[in-house]
Amino acid sequence: MKLSVVIITFNEEKNIGRCLENIQTIADEIIVLDSFSTDKTEDFCKQYDAQFYQQKFLGYTDQKNKALSYATNDFVLSMDADETLSDDLKKSILAEKQSGFSADAFVMSRCTSFCGHFIKHGSWYPDKKLRLFNKTKGGWVGENVHEKVEMQNGTSIKKLDGDMLHYSYYSLEEVILQNNKYTTIQAEAMFKKGKKGSWIKLAINPLWAFISGYIFRLGFLDGTDGFFIASSVAYQTMTKYAKLRKLHKNSNA
């Protein structure tokens, strides 16, 4: 069985080379759908013989589905440019290819790097993702930032051994900037759905996010990184609801 790897990009020269190098042994076809990058992303893609297409950004869900449409194989692995596969995960995928894929879709754990350290506890791990699937039986759905792969009823799903490695944050500043970007998108999506940001949610949900990640999900085992991440998740939760309240206030002005 052949496998297509599909990736969406925009100014990913810092990451895309590492990603493409990593998947050489498992990909029979590499599809990159780019949002008109202005850096050297295209040069790296051509260096690794990826099929390179460009499309004005449609939003994460539609952009990823558009990328799927270019794949010529039924089974696809959807990745981001800042992700790679651990050796164990590559072995798991190769074994499934050789056996003809024992399920319609496959879930894997994602392990995120924070300032050079992979986080193994707390809210960030295991960040389970369904990324390898038969595209004739599923696709991307959902709001931006919260997009996910959804399979048809009756499809079989299996968990793969190994981790998808996420090289997401190189500095504290990147976490802060990303939180600001994502909370704006999340608040706007919640506003469109008519959701309210009550004072109770603004006060209680951030506190619970911290306690859940740092205590119950053992975030403290990651040391000071674990404390910062739990605090960041709590702050992100609070900011999301604060922005949602602001949107409702402005709409009623």
C-alpha positions in Angstrom: 0.0 0.0 0.0 1.3 3.5 -0.9 1.1 6.5 1.3 0.8 10.2 0.5 2.1 12.8 3.0 0.3 16.2 2.7 1.6 19.4 4.3 0.3 23.0 4.3 2.9 25.8 4.6 3.5 29.5 4.8 7.0 30.8 5.4 8.3 27.6 6.9 11.9 27.7 5.8 12.9 27.2 9.4 11.0 23.9 9.6 10.1 22.3 6.3 13.6 20.9 5.5 13.6 18.9 8.7 10.1 17.6 8.1 10.7 16.5 4.5 14.0 14.8 5.4 12.3 12.9 8.2 9.5 11.4 6.0 11.6 10.2 3.1 11.5 6.5 4.2 7.7 6.4 4.7 6.3 8.6 1.9 5.6 7.4 -1.6 4.3 10.9 -2.5 4.8 14.3 -0.8 2.2 17.0 -1.4 2.9 20.6 -0.2 0.2 23.2 -0.5 1.7 26.6 0.2 0.0 30.0 0.9 2.4 32.0 -1.3 5.4 32.0 1.0 7.9 34.8 0.7 10.9 32.9 2.1 12.8 29.8 0.8 10.0 27.3 1.6 9.5 26.5 -2.1 13.3 25.9 -2.6 13.4 23.4 0.2 10.3 21.6 -1.1 11.9 21.2 -4.6 15.1 20.0 -3.0 13.2 17.0 -1.6 11.1 16.4 -4.8 7.8 17.4 -3.1 4.9 18.2 -5.4 4.5 21.9 -4.7 1.2 23.8 -5.2 0.1 27.2 -4.1 -3.3 28.4 -2.9 -4.4 31.6 -1.1 -5.1 30.6 2.5 -8.6 29.4 2.9 -8.6 28.8 6.6 -7.0 25.7 8.3 -9.8 23.3 7.6 -10.4 24.1 4.0 -6.7 24.5 3.2 -6.0 21.0 4.6 -8.8 19.5 2.7 -7.6 21.2 -0.5 -4.2 19.7 0.1 -5.8 16.2 0.5 -7.4 16.7 -3.0 -3.9 16.6 -4.6 -3.0 13.2 -3.1 -3.2 10.3 -5.5 -3.2 7.6 -2.9 -6.2 6.8 -0.6 -4.1 6.6 2.6 -2.7 10.0 3.6 -0.6 11.3 6.5 -1.4 14.9 7.2 1.4 16.8 8.9 2.4 20.4 9.7 5.8 21.7 8.6 7.0 21.9 12.2 6.4 18.2 12.9 8.4 15.0 12.4 8.0 11.4 13.3 9.9 9.5 15.9 11.7 6.3 14.9 9.1 4.2 16.7 6.3 5.9 14.9 8.0 5.5 11.5 8.4 1.8 12.2 4.7 1.5 13.1 3.7 3.3 9.9 6.0 1.1 7.7 4.5 -2.0 9.3 1.0 -0.9 8.5 2.0 -0.1 4.9 3.5 -3.6 4.5 0.4 -5.3 5.9 -2.0 -3.2 3.8 -3.2 -1.0 6.7 -5.2 -2.8 9.4 -7.6 0.1 10.0 -9.2 3.0 8.2 -7.6 5.6 10.4 -4.8 5.8 12.9 -4.3 7.9 16.1 -0.8 8.9 17.3 0.5 10.8 20.3 2.1 14.2 19.7 5.0 15.4 21.8 5.7 19.1 21.7 9.1 20.7 22.1 9.3 23.8 24.3 12.5 25.8 24.2 14.5 22.7 23.2 12.9 20.3 25.6 10.1 17.8 24.8 7.3 17.9 27.2 6.1 14.5 28.5 3.4 15.5 31.0 0.6 18.0 31.6 -1.9 19.5 29.2 0.5 19.1 26.2 1.0 15.3 26.4 -0.1 12.9 25.2 -1.7 15.2 22.6 -3.5 12.5 20.6 -4.0 13.3 16.9 -5.8 11.4 14.1 -3.5 12.1 11.2 -3.1 8.9 9.1 -6.3 7.9 7.4 -8.1 6.8 4.3 -9.2 10.1 2.6 -12.1 8.4 0.9 -13.7 7.8 4.4 -12.8 11.0 6.2 -11.5 14.6 6.1 -11.0 17.8 8.0 -13.9 19.4 9.8 -14.3 22.1 12.5 -13.4 25.7 13.3 -10.0 27.1 12.6 -7.5 26.2 15.3 -9.8 23.4 16.5 -9.9 21.6 13.2 -9.7 17.8 13.3 -10.1 14.8 11.0 -13.5 13.2 11.2 -14.2 9.7 9.9 -17.4 8.3 8.5 -19.6 6.1 10.8 -18.4 2.5 10.9 -14.7 3.2 10.2 -12.1 1.4 12.2 -9.5 3.4 14.1 -6.2 2.1 15.6 -3.6 3.6 17.9 0.0 3.6 16.6 3.1 3.3 18.8 5.6 6.2 18.8 5.2 10.0 18.9 4.8 12.7 16.4 7.3 15.3 17.4 6.2 18.9 17.3 8.9 21.6 17.2 6.5 24.3 18.0 8.0 26.9 20.4 11.6 28.1 20.4 11.1 30.8 23.0 8.8 32.2 25.6 7.9 35.0 23.3 6.6 32.6 20.7 4.2 31.1 23.2 2.9 34.5 24.1 2.5 35.6 20.5 0.8 32.3 19.6 -1.6 32.5 22.5 -2.7 36.0 21.5 -3.3 34.9 17.9 -5.2 31.7 18.8 -7.3 33.2 21.5 -8.5 35.9 19.1 -9.5 33.1 16.6 -11.1 31.0 19.3 -13.1 34.0 20.7 -14.4 34.9 17.3 -15.5 31.3 16.6 -17.3 31.1 19.9 -18.9 34.5 19.3 -20.3 33.3 15.9 -21.8 30.3 17.6 -23.6 32.6 20.1 -21.6 31.4 23.1 -21.3 33.7 26.2 -18.2 34.4 28.3 -19.7 34.5 31.8 -17.9 35.8 34.8 -17.9 32.3 36.2 -16.1 30.9 33.2 -13.7 33.8 33.2 -12.8 33.1 36.9 -13.1 29.3 37.3 -12.0 27.8 33.9 -8.5 29.3 33.9 -8.0 28.0 37.5 -9.2 24.6 36.6 -7.0 24.6 33.5 -3.9 25.2 35.7 -4.8 22.6 38.4 -5.7 20.0 35.8 -2.5 20.4 33.8 0.0 21.0 36.6 -1.4 18.7 39.3 -3.7 16.0 37.9 -1.8 15.5 34.6 1.6 15.7 36.4 2.9 18.8 34.7 5.1 19.5 37.7 7.3 16.6 36.6 8.5 18.8 33.7 9.9 21.3 36.3 9.9 25.0 35.6 8.8 24.3 32.0 5.8 22.4 33.3 4.8 25.4 35.6 5.1 27.9 32.7 3.1 25.7 30.4 0.3 25.2 33.0 0.3 28.9 33.6 0.2 29.6 29.9 -2.8 27.3 29.3 -4.6 29.0 32.2 -3.8 32.5 30.8 -4.9 31.4 27.3 -8.2 30.2 28.8 -8.8 33.4 30.6 -7.8 35.6 27.6 -10.2 33.6 25.3 -13.2 34.3 27.5 -12.1 38.0 28.1 -12.0 38.5 24.3 -15.4 36.8 23.9 -16.9 39.2 26.5 -15.4 42.1 24.7 -16.9 41.0 21.4 -20.4 40.8 23.0 -19.9 44.2 24.6 -18.9 45.8 21.3 -21.8 44.2 19.5 -24.3 45.6 22.0 -22.8 49.1 21.9 
